[in-house]
Amino acid sequence: MFDIGFSEMIVIAVIALIVLGPEKLPRVARTAGHLLGRMQRYVNDVKADINREIELDELRKLQKEMQNTAQSIEQTVKGEINAVESEFKQIGDSTQKALSDPVADAFADPLPVQPPADTPQTAAVSLPPTAPATNATSELSWSSAQLELGLDAAPLANAPPPALVSVPPPAAAPATTKA
């Protein structure tokens, strides 16, 4: 604190002893010690208060930065959610329009599917809506063909799927003999 060496302190003590005398010197030294202690505590309290204020200011700045960051993230997320919702709404509107459009329903009939070459000969026959399928294997082959083409397994409500009917191979004509 002060630039006082040991020799300077001895000189001050000798002068104080001569000026104050041996009876008053201990009381003055005690009072001076108490005053120096109070002054040091006061200086330390002021330093601690200043440090707390600086830390508080830093924490407030950090809190503001965090709030700004959180708000920007929230706005970004809300914007993305709104964009996704609008895309879903557009898709839903276009789907509703496509489902309610009678022209689109006319073209919604599934295309006939050619069976693989290694299966027995079958012909694709479109049955009227009231006629049931002839056998279970034709329904299975139709659904597997739909899956291979990436079509939905369930046909459209207004267009029944064509049923595959097994056609036997042509039989040889009976031979007639001349007698």
Secondary structure by P-SEA (a helix, b strand, c coil): cccccaaaaaaaaaaaaaaccccaaaaaaaaaaaaaaaaaaaaaaaaaaaaaaaaaaaaaaaaaaaaaaaaaaaaaaaaaaaaaaaaaaaaaaaaaaaaacaaaaaaccccccccccccccccccccccccccccaaaaaaaaaaaaaaccccccccccccbbbbbbccccccbbbbcc
